[in-house]
C-alpha cells in the first residue's frame, strides 16, 4: 500500500494555518477539528512548518500560559519531514518511528497535496494484514 492509496481513502484536504495566528487560536482549531496537527502555510500550498499538540505542550511547559499569546511561527516545527504519493507504508512507518513524528505532509512538485497521520498508516497496514490473512485462509481452504 502506498501514500496514494491512503489519500484516496481519506481525501486530500489538509488543515492549514497562517504563521501569524495566535497559539490560542491554533489550539481552538485543533480541538474544533479533532486533529493533532496543522500545516503552517500562508497560501495553503507552501509548507512553512507544522504545529502539533506536542509543540503546544512543549511551549506551555517552557513559557507557561503566556505561550498561548505567541504566534504559531514562534512554536512551530520548521524542519518538516514529508512524503510523496509513491512512498510505501513501510517507509512512512520507519520515518515516523525514527523521527518520533505522527504527521507527514504529502508533497508533489513542492506543493502540499495531503497529510498522512500515524492513524492513517496503522489503518492502512491493518487493511493489508486483513487482506493477507484472507488470502492465506482462502489458499488453505482450497486445499492447495
MIDOSE-1310 file (N, C-alpha, C; in nm, 2 decimals, decimal comma, always signed):
residues 144
xxxx	+0,08/-0,12/+0,00/+0,00/+0,00/+0,00/+0,09/+0,12/+0,00; +0,04/+0,22/-0,07/+0,12/+0,35/-0,09/+0,04/+0,47/-0,04; +0,11/+0,58/-0,02/+0,05/+0,70/+0,02/-0,07/+0,74/-0,06; -0,06/+0,72/-0,19/-0,17/+0,75/-0,29/-0,29/+0,67/-0,25
xxxx	-0,28/+0,55/-0,20/-0,39/+0,47/-0,16/-0,45/+0,52/-0,03; -0,37/+0,57/+0,06/-0,42/+0,63/+0,19/-0,50/+0,76/+0,16; -0,44/+0,84/+0,07/-0,50/+0,97/+0,03/-0,63/+0,94/-0,04; -0,64/+0,84/-0,13/-0,76/+0,81/-0,20/-0,87/+0,78/-0,10
xxxx	-0,84/+0,71/+0,01/-0,94/+0,67/+0,10/-0,99/+0,78/+0,19; -0,90/+0,87/+0,23/-0,94/+0,97/+0,32/-0,96/+1,11/+0,26; -0,91/+1,13/+0,14/-0,92/+1,26/+0,08/-0,79/+1,34/+0,10; -0,78/+1,45/+0,02/-0,65/+1,52/+0,02/-0,66/+1,66/+0,09
xxxx	-0,77/+1,69/+0,15/-0,79/+1,81/+0,22/-0,69/+1,82/+0,34; -0,63/+1,93/+0,36/-0,53/+1,95/+0,47/-0,57/+2,08/+0,55; -0,58/+2,07/+0,68/-0,60/+2,18/+0,76/-0,47/+2,26/+0,77; -0,48/+2,39/+0,73/-0,36/+2,48/+0,73/-0,39/+2,60/+0,82
xxxx	-0,28/+2,67/+0,86/-0,30/+2,78/+0,94/-0,19/+2,88/+0,91; -0,22/+3,01/+0,90/-0,11/+3,11/+0,87/-0,02/+3,12/+0,99; +0,11/+3,16/+0,96/+0,21/+3,16/+1,07/+0,19/+3,27/+1,17; +0,11/+3,37/+1,14/+0,09/+3,48/+1,24/-0,03/+3,46/+1,33
xxxx	-0,09/+3,34/+1,32/-0,21/+3,31/+1,40/-0,16/+3,29/+1,55; -0,24/+3,33/+1,64/-0,20/+3,31/+1,78/-0,21/+3,16/+1,82; -0,13/+3,12/+1,91/-0,13/+2,98/+1,95/-0,27/+2,94/+2,01; -0,33/+3,03/+2,08/-0,46/+3,01/+2,14/-0,56/+2,97/+2,03
xxxx	-0,55/+3,04/+1,91/-0,64/+3,01/+1,80/-0,61/+2,88/+1,74; -0,48/+2,84/+1,73/-0,44/+2,72/+1,68/-0,50/+2,60/+1,77; -0,49/+2,62/+1,90/-0,54/+2,52/+1,99/-0,69/+2,50/+1,97; -0,76/+2,61/+1,95/-0,90/+2,60/+1,92/-0,93/+2,53/+1,79
xxxx	-0,85/+2,56/+1,69/-0,87/+2,49/+1,56/-0,84/+2,34/+1,57; -0,74/+2,30/+1,65/-0,71/+2,16/+1,67/-0,82/+2,09/+1,74; -0,87/+2,16/+1,84/-0,98/+2,10/+1,92/-1,11/+2,09/+1,84; -1,15/+2,20/+1,77/-1,27/+2,20/+1,69/-1,27/+2,10/+1,58
xxxx	-1,16/+2,07/+1,52/-1,15/+1,98/+1,41/-1,12/+1,84/+1,45; -1,08/+1,82/+1,58/-1,04/+1,69/+1,63/-0,92/+1,63/+1,56; -0,82/+1,72/+1,54/-0,70/+1,68/+1,48/-0,58/+1,70/+1,57; -0,46/+1,65/+1,53/-0,35/+1,66/+1,61/-0,24/+1,76/+1,56
xxxx	-0,26/+1,81/+1,43/-0,16/+1,89/+1,38/-0,22/+1,98/+1,27; -0,16/+2,10/+1,25/-0,19/+2,19/+1,14/-0,07/+2,22/+1,06; -0,08/+2,22/+0,93/+0,03/+2,26/+0,85/+0,03/+2,41/+0,84; +0,15/+2,47/+0,87/+0,16/+2,62/+0,87/+0,19/+2,66/+0,73
xxxx	+0,11/+2,74/+0,67/+0,12/+2,79/+0,53/+0,05/+2,92/+0,52; +0,11/+3,01/+0,44/+0,05/+3,14/+0,41/-0,05/+3,13/+0,29; -0,02/+3,03/+0,21/-0,10/+3,02/+0,08/-0,17/+2,89/+0,07; -0,16/+2,80/+0,17/-0,23/+2,67/+0,16/-0,15/+2,56/+0,07
xxxx	-0,04/+2,60/+0,02/+0,04/+2,52/-0,07/+0,18/+2,50/-0,02; +0,24/+2,61/+0,02/+0,38/+2,62/+0,06/+0,39/+2,58/+0,21; +0,47/+2,48/+0,24/+0,48/+2,44/+0,38/+0,59/+2,53/+0,45; +0,55/+2,60/+0,55/+0,64/+2,68/+0,63/+0,68/+2,61/+0,76
xxxx	+0,60/+2,52/+0,80/+0,62/+2,45/+0,93/+0,50/+2,36/+0,96; +0,50/+2,30/+1,07/+0,39/+2,22/+1,12/+0,37/+2,25/+1,27; +0,25/+2,26/+1,32/+0,23/+2,29/+1,46/+0,14/+2,17/+1,51; +0,19/+2,10/+1,61/+0,12/+1,99/+1,66/+0,08/+2,01/+1,81
xxxx	+0,00/+1,92/+1,86/-0,03/+1,93/+2,00/+0,09/+1,92/+2,08; +0,19/+1,84/+2,04/+0,32/+1,83/+2,11/+0,39/+1,96/+2,12; +0,39/+2,04/+2,01/+0,45/+2,17/+2,00/+0,39/+2,27/+2,11; +0,26/+2,26/+2,11/+0,18/+2,34/+2,21/+0,22/+2,31/+2,35
xxxx	+0,22/+2,18/+2,38/+0,25/+2,13/+2,52/+0,39/+2,17/+2,56; +0,49/+2,16/+2,47/+0,63/+2,20/+2,50/+0,63/+2,35/+2,52; +0,57/+2,43/+2,44/+0,57/+2,57/+2,46/+0,50/+2,61/+2,59; +0,40/+2,55/+2,63/+0,33/+2,57/+2,76/+0,42/+2,54/+2,87
xxxx	+0,49/+2,43/+2,86/+0,59/+2,38/+2,97/+0,70/+2,48/+2,98; +0,75/+2,54/+2,87/+0,86/+2,63/+2,88/+0,82/+2,77/+2,92; +0,70/+2,82/+2,87/+0,66/+2,96/+2,89/+0,55/+2,98/+2,98; +0,47/+2,88/+3,01/+0,35/+2,89/+3,09/+0,24/+2,94/+3,00
xxxx	+0,13/+2,99/+3,06/+0,01/+3,04/+2,99/+0,04/+3,14/+2,89; +0,14/+3,22/+2,90/+0,17/+3,33/+2,80/+0,20/+3,27/+2,67; +0,23/+3,14/+2,66/+0,26/+3,07/+2,53/+0,14/+3,08/+2,44; +0,02/+3,09/+2,50/-0,10/+3,10/+2,41/-0,11/+3,23/+2,34
xxxx	-0,03/+3,33/+2,38/-0,03/+3,46/+2,32/+0,08/+3,47/+2,21; +0,16/+3,37/+2,20/+0,26/+3,37/+2,10/+0,20/+3,34/+1,96; +0,27/+3,36/+1,85/+0,22/+3,32/+1,72/+0,27/+3,17/+1,69; +0,19/+3,11/+1,60/+0,23/+2,98/+1,56/+0,37/+2,97/+1,51
xxxx	+0,42/+3,07/+1,44/+0,55/+3,08/+1,38/+0,66/+3,06/+1,50; +0,62/+3,11/+1,61/+0,72/+3,10/+1,73/+0,73/+2,97/+1,79; +0,63/+2,88/+1,77/+0,64/+2,75/+1,83/+0,64/+2,63/+1,73; +0,62/+2,66/+1,61/+0,61/+2,55/+1,51/+0,74/+2,48/+1,49
xxxx	+0,72/+2,35/+1,44/+0,84/+2,28/+1,40/+0,87/+2,32/+1,25; +0,99/+2,37/+1,23/+1,03/+2,42/+1,10/+1,10/+2,31/+1,01; +1,15/+2,21/+1,07/+1,21/+2,10/+0,99/+1,11/+1,99/+0,97; +1,03/+2,01/+0,87/+0,91/+1,93/+0,84/+0,95/+1,81/+0,75
xxxx	+0,93/+1,69/+0,80/+0,95/+1,57/+0,72/+0,83/+1,56/+0,63; +0,85/+1,52/+0,51/+0,74/+1,50/+0,41/+0,75/+1,36/+0,34; +0,65/+1,33/+0,27/+0,65/+1,21/+0,19/+0,58/+1,24/+0,05; +0,59/+1,15/-0,04/+0,53/+1,16/-0,17/+0,43/+1,05/-0,19
xxxx	+0,35/+1,07/-0,29/+0,24/+0,97/-0,32/+0,29/+0,83/-0,34; +0,41/+0,82/-0,40/+0,47/+0,69/-0,43/+0,53/+0,61/-0,31; +0,55/+0,68/-0,20/+0,61/+0,61/-0,08/+0,52/+0,50/-0,03; +0,58/+0,39/+0,01/+0,50/+0,28/+0,07/+0,49/+0,30/+0,22
xxxx	+0,40/+0,22/+0,28/+0,37/+0,23/+0,42/+0,49/+0,20/+0,50; +0,57/+0,11/+0,46/+0,69/+0,07/+0,53/+0,78/+0,19/+0,55; +0,80/+0,27/+0,45/+0,89/+0,39/+0,46/+0,82/+0,49/+0,56; +0,69/+0,51/+0,55/+0,63/+0,60/+0,64/+0,64/+0,56/+0,79
xxxx	+0,63/+0,43/+0,81/+0,64/+0,38/+0,95/+0,78/+0,40/+1,00; +0,88/+0,37/+0,91/+1,02/+0,39/+0,95/+1,05/+0,54/+0,98; +1,00/+0,63/+0,89/+1,03/+0,77/+0,91/+0,96/+0,82/+1,04; +0,84/+0,78/+1,06/+0,76/+0,83/+1,18/+0,83/+0,78/+1,31
xxxx	+0,87/+0,65/+1,30/+0,94/+0,60/+1,42/+1,07/+0,66/+1,45; +1,16/+0,67/+1,34/+1,29/+0,73/+1,36/+1,29/+0,87/+1,41; +1,19/+0,95/+1,36/+1,19/+1,09/+1,39/+1,09/+1,13/+1,50; +1,02/+1,03/+1,55/+0,92/+1,04/+1,65/+0,81/+1,15/+1,62
xxxx	+0,76/+1,13/+1,50/+0,65/+1,22/+1,45/+0,53/+1,14/+1,42; +0,42/+1,21/+1,41/+0,29/+1,15/+1,38/+0,22/+1,20/+1,26; +0,28/+1,30/+1,19/+0,21/+1,35/+1,07/+0,32/+1,38/+0,97; +0,28/+1,34/+0,84/+0,37/+1,37/+0,73/+0,29/+1,43/+0,62
xxxx	+0,32/+1,56/+0,59/+0,26/+1,62/+0,47/+0,30/+1,55/+0,34; +0,21/+1,54/+0,25/+0,23/+1,48/+0,12/+0,26/+1,59/+0,03; +0,38/+1,58/-0,04/+0,42/+1,69/-0,13/+0,43/+1,64/-0,27; +0,39/+1,72/-0,37/+0,41/+1,69/-0,51/+0,45/+1,82/-0,58
xxxx	+0,56/+1,81/-0,65/+0,62/+1,93/-0,72/+0,63/+2,05/-0,62; +0,68/+2,02/-0,50/+0,70/+2,12/-0,40/+0,58/+2,18/-0,33; +0,46/+2,13/-0,37/+0,34/+2,18/-0,31/+0,27/+2,08/-0,22; +0,20/+2,13/-0,12/+0,12/+2,05/-0,03/+0,01/+1,98/-0,10
xxxx	+0,00/+1,85/-0,09/-0,11/+1,77/-0,16/-0,19/+1,68/-0,07; -0,16/+1,68/+0,06/-0,23/+1,59/+0,15/-0,15/+1,58/+0,28; -0,20/+1,50/+0,38/-0,14/+1,48/+0,50/-0,17/+1,34/+0,55; -0,07/+1,27/+0,59/-0,09/+1,13/+0,64/-0,05/+1,13/+0,79
xxxx	-0,14/+1,07/+0,87/-0,11/+1,06/+1,01/-0,08/+0,92/+1,05; -0,03/+0,90/+1,17/+0,01/+0,77/+1,21/-0,12/+0,68/+1,21; -0,23/+0,74/+1,24/-0,36/+0,66/+1,24/-0,39/+0,61/+1,10; -0,36/+0,69/+1,00/-0,39/+0,65/+0,86/-0,30/+0,54/+0,82
xxxx	-0,17/+0,54/+0,87/-0,07/+0,44/+0,84/-0,11/+0,31/+0,91; -0,15/+0,32/+1,03/-0,20/+0,19/+1,11/-0,32/+0,13/+1,04; -0,41/+0,22/+1,00/-0,54/+0,17/+0,94/-0,50/+0,10/+0,80; -0,41/+0,16/+0,73/-0,37/+0,10/+0,60/-0,30/-0,03/+0,62
xxxx	-0,21/-0,04/+0,72/-0,13/-0,16/+0,75/-0,23/-0,27/+0,79; -0,33/-0,24/+0,88/-0,42/-0,34/+0,92/-0,50/-0,39/+0,81; -0,54/-0,30/+0,71/-0,61/-0,34/+0,59/-0,53/-0,44/+0,51; -0,40/-0,41/+0,50/-0,31/-0,51/+0,43/-0,30/-0,64/+0,50
xxxx	-0,29/-0,64/+0,63/-0,28/-0,77/+0,70/-0,41/-0,85/+0,69; -0,52/-0,78/+0,70/-0,65/-0,85/+0,68/-0,66/-0,91/+0,54; -0,62/-0,84/+0,44/-0,62/-0,90/+0,30/-0,53/-1,02/+0,29; -0,41/-1,01/+0,35/-0,31/-1,12/+0,35/-0,37/-1,24/+0,43
xxxx	-0,44/-1,22/+0,54/-0,50/-1,33/+0,62/-0,61/-1,39/+0,54; -0,69/-1,31/+0,47/-0,80/-1,37/+0,39/-0,74/-1,45/+0,28; -0,64/-1,40/+0,21/-0,58/-1,47/+0,10/-0,52/-1,61/+0,15; -0,45/-1,61/+0,26/-0,40/-1,73/+0,31/-0,51/-1,83/+0,36
xxxx	-0,61/-1,78/+0,42/-0,73/-1,86/+0,46/-0,79/-1,92/+0,33; -0,81/-1,84/+0,23/-0,87/-1,90/+0,10/-0,78/-2,00/+0,04; -0,65/-1,98/+0,05/-0,55/-2,07/-0,01/-0,55/-2,20/+0,06; -0,55/-2,20/+0,20/-0,56/-2,32/+0,28/-0,69/-2,39/+0,26
xxxx	-0,80/-2,32/+0,25/-0,93/-2,38/+0,24/-0,95/-2,45/+0,10; -0,88/-2,40/+0,00/-0,89/-2,46/-0,13/-0,81/-2,59/-0,14; -0,73/-2,62/-0,04/-0,66/-2,74/-0,04/-0,53/-2,74/-0,13; -0,48/-2,63/-0,16/-0,36/-2,63/-0,24/-0,24/-2,62/-0,16
